Structures are given as C-alpha cells and as structure tokens.
Amino acid sequence: MPPRPKAGRPLAAHQAALSIAYGAGLRGAEVAALKISDIDSERMLLRVERGKGGRYRNAMLPADLLPLLREWWKAGRQQGVMHSGGWVIC
C-alpha cells in the first residue's frame, strides 16, 4: 500500500494545480508557468503566456475556482512558499 500524502503544502498545491487545469482547461505546462500576476480576478480571466504554439491567450476563470486559489494563496504565504511575483504552483 503506498504511503498517504501528508496534509499541507504538497496536497494543497496539487489540488490547486489540478483544479486550474480542469476548471480553466489549461495544459500541464501552462499550469506550471502560471504566475500570480496572470490571474485577473476582476474580469475572471487567466492570462496564459506561451501556450500551445507559443501564443498568448486568455482562459476563463471559473467562479468556484477563485476561492480555492485565494485559500492556496493564504496557505502558501503562511508557509513562505508563495511570493507576490512568483508562480501559483511552487
């Protein structure tokens, strides 16, 4: 039986990454490259830089995903792994 993941940063980061990928329709590399500054919570958009084909695009940010991202932001700041100009998934 594989070991269970410890609660905290890895589990929260994985949940946020998978939720972004599924909810906004982003590819794995796009999720990994997503920065805090790419989230536009007023217009509910994610700016995807250098997506497929090296193009820039905007992806819709689902309303139910924003609270999860804010929760991850708070937890990441408390743990010292989230920085204002850094990536969403560390």
PANUKE-562767 format. One record per residue: residue number from 1; residue in one letter; z, x negated, y negated of N, C-alpha, C, O in turn. Coordinates in Angstrom, 1 decimal, padded with zeros to 4 digits. Layout:
<pts>
pt i=NUM | aa=A | n.c3=Z | n.c1=X | n.c2=Y | ca.c3=Z | ca.c1=X | ca.c2=Y | c.c3=Z | c.c1=X | c.c2=Y | o.c3=Z | o.c1=X | o.c2=Y
...
</pts>
This chain:
<pts>
pt i=1 | aa=M | n.c3=000.0 | n.c1=-000.9 | n.c2=001.2 | ca.c3=000.0 | ca.c1=000.0 | ca.c2=000.0 | c.c3=000.0 | c.c1=-000.9 | c.c2=-001.2 | o.c3=000.8 | o.c1=-001.8 | o.c2=-001.3
pt i=2 | aa=P | n.c3=-000.9 | n.c1=-000.7 | n.c2=-002.2 | ca.c3=-001.0 | ca.c1=-001.5 | ca.c2=-003.4 | c.c3=000.2 | c.c1=-001.3 | c.c2=-004.3 | o.c3=000.8 | o.c1=-000.2 | o.c2=-004.3
pt i=3 | aa=P | n.c3=000.6 | n.c1=-002.3 | n.c2=-005.0 | ca.c3=001.8 | ca.c1=-002.1 | ca.c2=-005.9 | c.c3=001.5 | c.c1=-001.2 | c.c2=-007.0 | o.c3=000.3 | o.c1=-001.1 | o.c2=-007.5
pt i=4 | aa=R | n.c3=002.4 | n.c1=-000.4 | n.c2=-007.5 | ca.c3=002.3 | ca.c1=000.5 | ca.c2=-008.6 | c.c3=002.3 | c.c1=-000.2 | c.c2=-009.9 | o.c3=003.1 | o.c1=-001.1 | o.c2=-010.0
pt i=5 | aa=P | n.c3=001.4 | n.c1=000.2 | n.c2=-010.8 | ca.c3=001.5 | ca.c1=-000.5 | ca.c2=-012.1 | c.c3=002.8 | c.c1=-000.2 | c.c2=-012.9 | o.c3=003.3 | o.c1=000.9 | o.c2=-012.8
pt i=6 | aa=K | n.c3=003.2 | n.c1=-001.2 | n.c2=-013.6 | ca.c3=004.4 | ca.c1=-001.0 | ca.c2=-014.4 | c.c3=004.1 | c.c1=-000.1 | c.c2=-015.6 | o.c3=003.0 | o.c1=-000.2 | o.c2=-016.2
pt i=7 | aa=A | n.c3=005.0 | n.c1=000.7 | n.c2=-016.0 | ca.c3=004.8 | ca.c1=001.6 | ca.c2=-017.2 | c.c3=004.8 | c.c1=000.6 | c.c2=-018.5 | o.c3=005.4 | o.c1=-000.4 | o.c2=-018.5
pt i=8 | aa=G | n.c3=004.0 | n.c1=001.0 | n.c2=-019.5 | ca.c3=004.0 | ca.c1=000.2 | ca.c2=-020.7 | c.c3=002.5 | c.c1=-000.1 | c.c2=-021.1 | o.c3=001.6 | o.c1=000.7 | o.c2=-020.9
pt i=9 | aa=R | n.c3=002.3 | n.c1=-001.2 | n.c2=-021.6 | ca.c3=001.1 | ca.c1=-001.6 | ca.c2=-022.2 | c.c3=-000.1 | c.c1=-001.5 | c.c2=-021.3 | o.c3=-001.1 | o.c1=-000.8 | o.c2=-021.7
pt i=10 | aa=P | n.c3=-000.2 | n.c1=-002.1 | n.c2=-020.1 | ca.c3=-001.4 | ca.c1=-002.0 | ca.c2=-019.3 | c.c3=-001.8 | c.c1=-000.6 | c.c2=-019.0 | o.c3=-003.0 | o.c1=-000.2 | o.c2=-019.1
pt i=11 | aa=L | n.c3=-000.8 | n.c1=000.2 | n.c2=-018.6 | ca.c3=-001.2 | ca.c1=001.6 | ca.c2=-018.3 | c.c3=-001.6 | c.c1=002.4 | c.c2=-019.5 | o.c3=-002.6 | o.c1=003.1 | o.c2=-019.4
pt i=12 | aa=A | n.c3=-001.0 | n.c1=002.2 | n.c2=-020.6 | ca.c3=-001.4 | ca.c1=002.9 | ca.c2=-021.8 | c.c3=-002.8 | c.c1=002.5 | c.c2=-022.3 | o.c3=-003.6 | o.c1=003.3 | o.c2=-022.7
pt i=13 | aa=A | n.c3=-003.0 | n.c1=001.2 | n.c2=-022.2 | ca.c3=-004.3 | ca.c1=000.6 | ca.c2=-022.6 | c.c3=-005.4 | c.c1=001.1 | c.c2=-021.7 | o.c3=-006.5 | o.c1=001.5 | o.c2=-022.2
pt i=14 | aa=H | n.c3=-005.2 | n.c1=001.2 | n.c2=-020.4 | ca.c3=-006.2 | ca.c1=001.7 | ca.c2=-019.5 | c.c3=-006.5 | c.c1=003.2 | c.c2=-019.7 | o.c3=-007.6 | o.c1=003.6 | o.c2=-019.7
pt i=15 | aa=Q | n.c3=-005.4 | n.c1=003.9 | n.c2=-020.0 | ca.c3=-005.6 | ca.c1=005.4 | ca.c2=-020.2 | c.c3=-006.4 | c.c1=005.6 | c.c2=-021.5 | o.c3=-007.3 | o.c1=006.4 | o.c2=-021.6
pt i=16 | aa=A | n.c3=-006.1 | n.c1=004.8 | n.c2=-022.5 | ca.c3=-006.8 | ca.c1=004.9 | ca.c2=-023.8 | c.c3=-008.3 | c.c1=004.5 | c.c2=-023.6 | o.c3=-009.2 | o.c1=005.2 | o.c2=-024.1
pt i=17 | aa=A | n.c3=-008.5 | n.c1=003.4 | n.c2=-022.9 | ca.c3=-009.9 | ca.c1=002.9 | ca.c2=-022.7 | c.c3=-010.7 | c.c1=004.0 | c.c2=-021.9 | o.c3=-011.9 | o.c1=004.3 | o.c2=-022.3
pt i=18 | aa=L | n.c3=-010.2 | n.c1=004.5 | n.c2=-020.8 | ca.c3=-010.9 | ca.c1=005.5 | ca.c2=-020.0 | c.c3=-011.1 | c.c1=006.8 | c.c2=-020.8 | o.c3=-012.2 | o.c1=007.4 | o.c2=-020.6
pt i=19 | aa=S | n.c3=-010.1 | n.c1=007.2 | n.c2=-021.6 | ca.c3=-010.3 | ca.c1=008.4 | ca.c2=-022.4 | c.c3=-011.4 | c.c1=008.2 | c.c2=-023.4 | o.c3=-012.1 | o.c1=009.2 | o.c2=-023.7
pt i=20 | aa=I | n.c3=-011.5 | n.c1=007.1 | n.c2=-024.0 | ca.c3=-012.5 | ca.c1=006.8 | ca.c2=-025.0 | c.c3=-013.9 | c.c1=006.8 | c.c2=-024.4 | o.c3=-014.8 | o.c1=007.5 | o.c2=-024.9
pt i=21 | aa=A | n.c3=-014.0 | n.c1=006.2 | n.c2=-023.2 | ca.c3=-015.3 | ca.c1=006.1 | ca.c2=-022.5 | c.c3=-015.7 | c.c1=007.5 | c.c2=-022.1 | o.c3=-016.9 | o.c1=007.8 | o.c2=-022.3
pt i=22 | aa=Y | n.c3=-014.9 | n.c1=008.2 | n.c2=-021.5 | ca.c3=-015.2 | ca.c1=009.6 | ca.c2=-021.0 | c.c3=-015.4 | c.c1=010.6 | c.c2=-022.2 | o.c3=-016.4 | o.c1=011.3 | o.c2=-022.2
pt i=23 | aa=G | n.c3=-014.4 | n.c1=010.6 | n.c2=-023.1 | ca.c3=-014.4 | ca.c1=011.6 | ca.c2=-024.1 | c.c3=-015.5 | c.c1=011.4 | c.c2=-025.2 | o.c3=-016.1 | o.c1=012.4 | o.c2=-025.7
pt i=24 | aa=A | n.c3=-015.8 | n.c1=010.2 | n.c2=-025.5 | ca.c3=-016.8 | ca.c1=009.9 | ca.c2=-026.5 | c.c3=-018.2 | c.c1=009.5 | c.c2=-026.0 | o.c3=-019.1 | o.c1=009.3 | o.c2=-026.7
pt i=25 | aa=G | n.c3=-018.2 | n.c1=009.3 | n.c2=-024.6 | ca.c3=-019.5 | ca.c1=008.9 | ca.c2=-024.0 | c.c3=-019.9 | c.c1=007.5 | c.c2=-024.3 | o.c3=-021.1 | o.c1=007.1 | o.c2=-024.3
pt i=26 | aa=L | n.c3=-018.9 | n.c1=006.6 | n.c2=-024.4 | ca.c3=-019.2 | ca.c1=005.2 | ca.c2=-024.6 | c.c3=-019.3 | c.c1=004.4 | c.c2=-023.3 | o.c3=-018.6 | o.c1=004.8 | o.c2=-022.3
pt i=27 | aa=R | n.c3=-020.0 | n.c1=003.3 | n.c2=-023.3 | ca.c3=-020.1 | ca.c1=002.4 | ca.c2=-022.2 | c.c3=-018.9 | c.c1=001.5 | c.c2=-022.2 | o.c3=-018.3 | o.c1=001.4 | o.c2=-023.2
pt i=28 | aa=G | n.c3=-018.7 | n.c1=000.8 | n.c2=-021.1 | ca.c3=-017.6 | ca.c1=-000.1 | ca.c2=-020.9 | c.c3=-017.6 | c.c1=-001.2 | c.c2=-022.0 | o.c3=-016.5 | o.c1=-001.5 | o.c2=-022.6
pt i=29 | aa=A | n.c3=-018.7 | n.c1=-001.8 | n.c2=-022.2 | ca.c3=-018.8 | ca.c1=-002.9 | ca.c2=-023.2 | c.c3=-018.6 | c.c1=-002.4 | c.c2=-024.6 | o.c3=-018.0 | o.c1=-003.1 | o.c2=-025.4
pt i=30 | aa=E | n.c3=-019.0 | n.c1=-001.1 | n.c2=-024.9 | ca.c3=-018.8 | ca.c1=-000.5 | ca.c2=-026.2 | c.c3=-017.3 | c.c1=-000.3 | c.c2=-026.4 | o.c3=-016.8 | o.c1=-000.4 | o.c2=-027.5
pt i=31 | aa=V | n.c3=-016.6 | n.c1=000.2 | n.c2=-025.4 | ca.c3=-015.2 | ca.c1=000.4 | ca.c2=-025.5 | c.c3=-014.5 | c.c1=-000.9 | c.c2=-025.7 | o.c3=-013.6 | o.c1=-000.9 | o.c2=-026.6
pt i=32 | aa=A | n.c3=-014.8 | n.c1=-001.9 | n.c2=-025.0 | ca.c3=-014.2 | ca.c1=-003.2 | ca.c2=-025.2 | c.c3=-014.4 | c.c1=-003.8 | c.c2=-026.5 | o.c3=-013.5 | o.c1=-004.6 | o.c2=-027.0
pt i=33 | aa=A | n.c3=-015.5 | n.c1=-003.5 | n.c2=-027.2 | ca.c3=-015.8 | ca.c1=-004.1 | ca.c2=-028.5 | c.c3=-015.3 | c.c1=-003.2 | c.c2=-029.7 | o.c3=-015.5 | o.c1=-003.6 | o.c2=-030.8
pt i=34 | aa=L | n.c3=-014.8 | n.c1=-002.0 | n.c2=-029.4 | ca.c3=-014.3 | ca.c1=-001.1 | ca.c2=-030.4 | c.c3=-013.2 | c.c1=-001.7 | c.c2=-031.2 | o.c3=-012.2 | o.c1=-002.1 | o.c2=-030.6
pt i=35 | aa=K | n.c3=-013.3 | n.c1=-001.7 | n.c2=-032.5 | ca.c3=-012.2 | ca.c1=-002.1 | ca.c2=-033.4 | c.c3=-011.5 | c.c1=-001.0 | c.c2=-034.1 | o.c3=-012.1 | o.c1=000.1 | o.c2=-034.1
pt i=36 | aa=I | n.c3=-010.3 | n.c1=-001.2 | n.c2=-034.6 | ca.c3=-009.6 | ca.c1=-000.2 | ca.c2=-035.3 | c.c3=-010.4 | c.c1=000.4 | c.c2=-036.5 | o.c3=-010.4 | o.c1=001.6 | o.c2=-036.7
pt i=37 | aa=S | n.c3=-011.1 | n.c1=-000.5 | n.c2=-037.2 | ca.c3=-011.9 | ca.c1=-000.1 | ca.c2=-038.3 | c.c3=-013.1 | c.c1=000.7 | c.c2=-037.9 | o.c3=-013.8 | o.c1=001.3 | o.c2=-038.8
pt i=38 | aa=D | n.c3=-013.5 | n.c1=000.8 | n.c2=-036.7 | ca.c3=-014.6 | ca.c1=001.6 | ca.c2=-036.2 | c.c3=-014.2 | c.c1=003.1 | c.c2=-036.0 | o.c3=-015.1 | o.c1=003.9 | o.c2=-035.7
pt i=39 | aa=I | n.c3=-013.0 | n.c1=003.4 | n.c2=-036.1 | ca.c3=-012.5 | ca.c1=004.8 | ca.c2=-036.0 | c.c3=-012.4 | c.c1=005.5 | c.c2=-037.3 | o.c3=-011.7 | o.c1=005.0 | o.c2=-038.2
pt i=40 | aa=D | n.c3=-013.2 | n.c1=006.5 | n.c2=-037.5 | ca.c3=-013.2 | ca.c1=007.3 | ca.c2=-038.7 | c.c3=-012.6 | c.c1=008.7 | c.c2=-038.4 | o.c3=-013.2 | o.c1=009.6 | o.c2=-037.9
pt i=41 | aa=S | n.c3=-011.2 | n.c1=008.8 | n.c2=-038.6 | ca.c3=-010.5 | ca.c1=010.0 | ca.c2=-038.2 | c.c3=-010.8 | c.c1=011.1 | c.c2=-039.2 | o.c3=-010.6 | o.c1=012.3 | o.c2=-038.8
pt i=42 | aa=E | n.c3=-011.2 | n.c1=010.9 | n.c2=-040.4 | ca.c3=-011.6 | ca.c1=012.0 | ca.c2=-041.3 | c.c3=-012.8 | c.c1=012.7 | c.c2=-040.9 | o.c3=-012.9 | o.c1=013.9 | o.c2=-040.9
pt i=43 | aa=R | n.c3=-013.9 | n.c1=011.9 | n.c2=-040.5 | ca.c3=-015.1 | ca.c1=012.5 | ca.c2=-040.1 | c.c3=-015.2 | c.c1=012.7 | c.c2=-038.6 | o.c3=-016.2 | o.c1=013.2 | o.c2=-038.1
pt i=44 | aa=M | n.c3=-014.2 | n.c1=012.2 | n.c2=-037.9 | ca.c3=-014.1 | ca.c1=012.3 | ca.c2=-036.4 | c.c3=-015.3 | c.c1=011.7 | c.c2=-035.7 | o.c3=-016.0 | o.c1=012.2 | o.c2=-034.9
pt i=45 | aa=L | n.c3=-015.5 | n.c1=010.4 | n.c2=-036.1 | ca.c3=-016.6 | ca.c1=009.6 | ca.c2=-035.6 | c.c3=-016.1 | c.c1=008.2 | c.c2=-035.1 | o.c3=-015.1 | o.c1=007.7 | o.c2=-035.6
pt i=46 | aa=L | n.c3=-016.7 | n.c1=007.6 | n.c2=-034.2 | ca.c3=-016.5 | ca.c1=006.3 | ca.c2=-033.7 | c.c3=-017.8 | c.c1=005.5 | c.c2=-034.1 | o.c3=-018.9 | o.c1=005.9 | o.c2=-033.7
pt i=47 | aa=R | n.c3=-017.7 | n.c1=004.4 | n.c2=-034.8 | ca.c3=-018.9 | ca.c1=003.6 | ca.c2=-035.1 | c.c3=-019.0 | c.c1=002.6 | c.c2=-033.9 | o.c3=-018.1 | o.c1=001.8 | o.c2=-033.7
pt i=48 | aa=V | n.c3=-020.2 | n.c1=002.6 | n.c2=-033.3 | ca.c3=-020.4 | ca.c1=001.7 | ca.c2=-032.1 | c.c3=-021.4 | c.c1=000.7 | c.c2=-032.6 | o.c3=-022.5 | o.c1=001.0 | o.c2=-033.0
pt i=49 | aa=E | n.c3=-021.0 | n.c1=-000.6 | n.c2=-032.6 | ca.c3=-021.8 | ca.c1=-001.7 | ca.c2=-033.1 | c.c3=-022.4 | c.c1=-002.4 | c.c2=-031.9 | o.c3=-021.7 | o.c1=-002.5 | o.c2=-030.8
pt i=50 | aa=R | n.c3=-023.6 | n.c1=-002.7 | n.c2=-032.0 | ca.c3=-024.3 | ca.c1=-003.4 | ca.c2=-030.9 | c.c3=-024.2 | c.c1=-002.7 | c.c2=-029.5 | o.c3=-023.8 | o.c1=-003.3 | o.c2=-028.5
pt i=51 | aa=G | n.c3=-024.5 | n.c1=-001.5 | n.c2=-029.5 | ca.c3=-024.6 | ca.c1=-000.7 | ca.c2=-028.3 | c.c3=-025.8 | c.c1=-001.1 | c.c2=-027.5 | o.c3=-026.3 | o.c1=-002.2 | o.c2=-027.6
pt i=52 | aa=K | n.c3=-026.2 | n.c1=-000.2 | n.c2=-026.6 | ca.c3=-027.4 | ca.c1=-000.4 | ca.c2=-025.8 | c.c3=-028.6 | c.c1=-000.7 | c.c2=-026.7 | o.c3=-028.9 | o.c1=000.1 | o.c2=-027.6
pt i=53 | aa=G | n.c3=-029.3 | n.c1=-001.8 | n.c2=-026.4 | ca.c3=-030.4 | ca.c1=-002.2 | ca.c2=-027.2 | c.c3=-030.1 | c.c1=-002.8 | c.c2=-028.5 | o.c3=-030.9 | o.c1=-003.1 | o.c2=-029.3
pt i=54 | aa=G | n.c3=-028.8 | n.c1=-003.2 | n.c2=-028.7 | ca.c3=-028.4 | ca.c1=-003.9 | ca.c2=-029.9 | c.c3=-028.3 | c.c1=-003.0 | c.c2=-031.1 | o.c3=-028.4 | o.c1=-003.5 | o.c2=-032.3
pt i=55 | aa=R | n.c3=-028.3 | n.c1=-001.7 | n.c2=-030.9 | ca.c3=-028.4 | ca.c1=-000.8 | ca.c2=-032.1 | c.c3=-027.0 | c.c1=-000.3 | c.c2=-032.5 | o.c3=-026.0 | o.c1=-000.4 | o.c2=-031.7
pt i=56 | aa=Y | n.c3=-026.9 | n.c1=000.1 | n.c2=-033.7 | ca.c3=-025.6 | ca.c1=000.8 | ca.c2=-034.2 | c.c3=-025.8 | c.c1=002.3 | c.c2=-034.1 | o.c3=-026.9 | o.c1=002.8 | o.c2=-034.3
pt i=57 | aa=R | n.c3=-024.7 | n.c1=002.9 | n.c2=-033.7 | ca.c3=-024.7 | ca.c1=004.4 | ca.c2=-033.7 | c.c3=-023.3 | c.c1=004.9 | c.c2=-033.9 | o.c3=-022.3 | o.c1=004.2 | o.c2=-033.9
pt i=58 | aa=N | n.c3=-023.3 | n.c1=006.2 | n.c2=-034.2 | ca.c3=-022.0 | ca.c1=006.9 | ca.c2=-034.3 | c.c3=-021.8 | c.c1=007.8 | c.c2=-033.1 | o.c3=-022.8 | o.c1=008.5 | o.c2=-032.7
pt i=59 | aa=A | n.c3=-020.6 | n.c1=007.9 | n.c2=-032.5 | ca.c3=-020.3 | ca.c1=008.7 | ca.c2=-031.4 | c.c3=-019.2 | c.c1=009.7 | c.c2=-031.9 | o.c3=-018.4 | o.c1=009.3 | o.c2=-032.7
pt i=60 | aa=M | n.c3=-019.3 | n.c1=010.9 | n.c2=-031.4 | ca.c3=-018.3 | ca.c1=011.9 | ca.c2=-031.8 | c.c3=-016.9 | c.c1=011.6 | c.c2=-031.2 | o.c3=-016.8 | o.c1=011.1 | o.c2=-030.1
pt i=61 | aa=L | n.c3=-015.9 | n.c1=011.7 | n.c2=-032.0 | ca.c3=-014.5 | ca.c1=011.5 | ca.c2=-031.6 | c.c3=-013.9 | c.c1=012.9 | c.c2=-031.3 | o.c3=-013.6 | o.c1=013.6 | o.c2=-032.2
pt i=62 | aa=P | n.c3=-013.7 | n.c1=013.2 | n.c2=-030.0 | ca.c3=-013.1 | ca.c1=014.5 | ca.c2=-029.7 | c.c3=-011.7 | c.c1=014.6 | c.c2=-030.3 | o.c3=-010.9 | o.c1=013.7 | o.c2=-030.4
pt i=63 | aa=A | n.c3=-011.4 | n.c1=015.8 | n.c2=-030.8 | ca.c3=-010.2 | ca.c1=016.1 | ca.c2=-031.5 | c.c3=-008.9 | c.c1=015.8 | c.c2=-030.6 | o.c3=-007.9 | o.c1=015.4 | o.c2=-031.1
pt i=64 | aa=D | n.c3=-009.0 | n.c1=016.1 | n.c2=-029.3 | ca.c3=-007.9 | ca.c1=015.8 | ca.c2=-028.4 | c.c3=-007.7 | c.c1=014.3 | c.c2=-028.1 | o.c3=-006.7 | o.c1=013.9 | o.c2=-027.5
pt i=65 | aa=L | n.c3=-008.7 | n.c1=013.5 | n.c2=-028.4 | ca.c3=-008.6 | ca.c1=012.1 | ca.c2=-028.2 | c.c3=-007.8 | c.c1=011.3 | c.c2=-029.4 | o.c3=-007.2 | o.c1=010.3 | o.c2=-029.1
pt i=66 | aa=L | n.c3=-007.9 | n.c1=011.9 | n.c2=-030.5 | ca.c3=-007.2 | ca.c1=011.3 | ca.c2=-031.7 | c.c3=-005.7 | c.c1=011.1 | c.c2=-031.5 | o.c3=-005.2 | o.c1=010.0 | o.c2=-031.8
pt i=67 | aa=P | n.c3=-005.0 | n.c1=012.1 | n.c2=-031.1 | ca.c3=-003.5 | ca.c1=011.9 | ca.c2=-030.8 | c.c3=-003.2 | c.c1=010.8 | c.c2=-029.8 | o.c3=-002.3 | o.c1=010.1 | o.c2=-030.0
pt i=68 | aa=L | n.c3=-004.0 | n.c1=010.7 | n.c2=-028.8 | ca.c3=-003.8 | ca.c1=009.7 | ca.c2=-027.8 | c.c3=-004.1 | c.c1=008.3 | c.c2=-028.4 | o.c3=-003.3 | o.c1=007.4 | o.c2=-028.2
pt i=69 | aa=L | n.c3=-005.1 | n.c1=008.1 | n.c2=-029.3 | ca.c3=-005.3 | ca.c1=006.9 | ca.c2=-029.9 | c.c3=-004.2 | c.c1=006.5 | c.c2=-030.9 | o.c3=-003.8 | o.c1=005.4 | o.c2=-031.0
pt i=70 | aa=R | n.c3=-003.7 | n.c1=007.5 | n.c2=-031.6 | ca.c3=-002.6 | ca.c1=007.3 | ca.c2=-032.5 | c.c3=-001.3 | c.c1=006.9 | c.c2=-031.7 | o.c3=-000.6 | o.c1=006.0 | o.c2=-032.2
pt i=71 | aa=E | n.c3=-001.1 | n.c1=007.5 | n.c2=-030.6 | ca.c3=000.0 | ca.c1=007.1 | ca.c2=-029.8 | c.c3=-000.1 | c.c1=005.7 | c.c2=-029.3 | o.c3=000.9 | o.c1=004.9 | o.c2=-029.3
pt i=72 | aa=W | n.c3=-001.3 | n.c1=005.3 | n.c2=-028.8 | ca.c3=-001.6 | ca.c1=003.9 | ca.c2=-028.4 | c.c3=-001.4 | c.c1=003.0 | c.c2=-029.5 | o.c3=-000.9 | o.c1=001.9 | o.c2=-029.4
pt i=73 | aa=W | n.c3=-001.8 | n.c1=003.4 | n.c2=-030.8 | ca.c3=-001.7 | ca.c1=002.5 | ca.c2=-031.9 | c.c3=-000.2 | c.c1=002.2 | c.c2=-032.2 | o.c3=000.2 | o.c1=001.1 | o.c2=-032.4
pt i=74 | aa=K | n.c3=000.6 | n.c1=003.3 | n.c2=-032.1 | ca.c3=002.1 | ca.c1=003.1 | ca.c2=-032.4 | c.c3=002.7 | c.c1=002.2 | c.c2=-031.3 | o.c3=003.5 | o.c1=001.3 | o.c2=-031.6
pt i=75 | aa=A | n.c3=002.4 | n.c1=002.5 | n.c2=-030.0 | ca.c3=003.0 | ca.c1=001.7 | ca.c2=-028.9 | c.c3=002.5 | c.c1=000.2 | c.c2=-029.0 | o.c3=003.3 | o.c1=-000.7 | o.c2=-028.8
pt i=76 | aa=G | n.c3=001.2 | n.c1=000.0 | n.c2=-029.3 | ca.c3=000.7 | ca.c1=-001.3 | ca.c2=-029.4 | c.c3=001.3 | c.c1=-002.1 | c.c2=-030.6 | o.c3=001.5 | o.c1=-003.3 | o.c2=-030.4
pt i=77 | aa=R | n.c3=001.5 | n.c1=-001.4 | n.c2=-031.7 | ca.c3=002.2 | ca.c1=-002.1 | ca.c2=-032.8 | c.c3=003.6 | c.c1=-002.5 | c.c2=-032.5 | o.c3=004.0 | o.c1=-003.6 | o.c2=-032.9
pt i=78 | aa=Q | n.c3=004.3 | n.c1=-001.6 | n.c2=-031.8 | ca.c3=005.7 | ca.c1=-001.9 | ca.c2=-031.4 | c.c3=005.8 | c.c1=-003.1 | c.c2=-030.5 | o.c3=006.7 | o.c1=-003.9 | o.c2=-030.5
pt i=79 | aa=Q | n.c3=004.8 | n.c1=-003.2 | n.c2=-029.6 | ca.c3=004.7 | ca.c1=-004.3 | ca.c2=-028.6 | c.c3=004.1 | c.c1=-005.6 | c.c2=-029.2 | o.c3=004.2 | o.c1=-006.6 | o.c2=-028.5
pt i=80 | aa=G | n.c3=003.6 | n.c1=-005.5 | n.c2=-030.4 | ca.c3=003.0 | ca.c1=-006.7 | ca.c2=-031.0 | c.c3=001.6 | c.c1=-007.0 | c.c2=-030.5 | o.c3=001.2 | o.c1=-008.2 | o.c2=-030.7
pt i=81 | aa=V | n.c3=000.9 | n.c1=-006.1 | n.c2=-029.8 | ca.c3=-000.4 | ca.c1=-006.4 | ca.c2=-029.3 | c.c3=-001.5 | c.c1=-005.8 | c.c2=-030.1 | o.c3=-002.7 | o.c1=-006.1 | o.c2=-029.9
pt i=82 | aa=M | n.c3=-001.2 | n.c1=-004.9 | n.c2=-031.1 | ca.c3=-002.2 | ca.c1=-004.2 | ca.c2=-031.9 | c.c3=-002.1 | c.c1=-004.7 | c.c2=-033.3 | o.c3=-001.0 | o.c1=-004.7 | o.c2=-033.9
pt i=83 | aa=H | n.c3=-003.2 | n.c1=-005.1 | n.c2=-033.9 | ca.c3=-003.2 | ca.c1=-005.6 | ca.c2=-035.2 | c.c3=-004.3 | c.c1=-004.8 | c.c2=-036.0 | o.c3=-005.2 | o.c1=-004.3 | o.c2=-035.4
pt i=84 | aa=S | n.c3=-004.0 | n.c1=-004.6 | n.c2=-037.3 | ca.c3=-004.8 | ca.c1=-003.7 | ca.c2=-038.1 | c.c3=-006.3 | c.c1=-004.0 | c.c2=-038.1 | o.c3=-007.2 | o.c1=-003.1 | o.c2=-038.1
pt i=85 | aa=G | n.c3=-006.7 | n.c1=-005.2 | n.c2=-038.0 | ca.c3=-008.2 | ca.c1=-005.6 | ca.c2=-037.9 | c.c3=-008.7 | c.c1=-005.9 | c.c2=-036.6 | o.c3=-009.8 | o.c1=-006.3 | o.c2=-036.4
pt i=86 | aa=G | n.c3=-007.8 | n.c1=-005.7 | n.c2=-035.6 | ca.c3=-008.2 | ca.c1=-006.1 | ca.c2=-034.2 | c.c3=-008.9 | c.c1=-005.0 | c.c2=-033.4 | o.c3=-009.3 | o.c1=-004.0 | o.c2=-033.9
pt i=87 | aa=W | n.c3=-009.0 | n.c1=-005.3 | n.c2=-032.1 | ca.c3=-009.7 | ca.c1=-004.3 | ca.c2=-031.2 | c.c3=-008.7 | c.c1=-003.2 | c.c2=-030.8 | o.c3=-007.5 | o.c1=-003.4 | o.c2=-030.8
pt i=88 | aa=V | n.c3=-009.3 | n.c1=-002.1 | n.c2=-030.4 | ca.c3=-008.5 | ca.c1=-001.0 | ca.c2=-029.9 | c.c3=-007.9 | c.c1=-001.3 | c.c2=-028.6 | o.c3=-006.7 | o.c1=-001.0 | o.c2=-028.3
pt i=89 | aa=I | n.c3=-008.7 | n.c1=-001.9 | n.c2=-027.7 | ca.c3=-008.2 | ca.c1=-002.2 | ca.c2=-026.4 | c.c3=-008.0 | c.c1=-003.7 | c.c2=-026.3 | o.c3=-009.0 | o.c1=-004.5 | o.c2=-026.3
pt i=90 | aa=C | n.c3=-006.8 | n.c1=-004.2 | n.c2=-026.2 | ca.c3=-006.5 | ca.c1=-005.6 | ca.c2=-026.2 | c.c3=-006.5 | c.c1=-006.2 | c.c2=-024.9 | o.c3=-006.2 | o.c1=-007.4 | o.c2=-024.7
</pts>
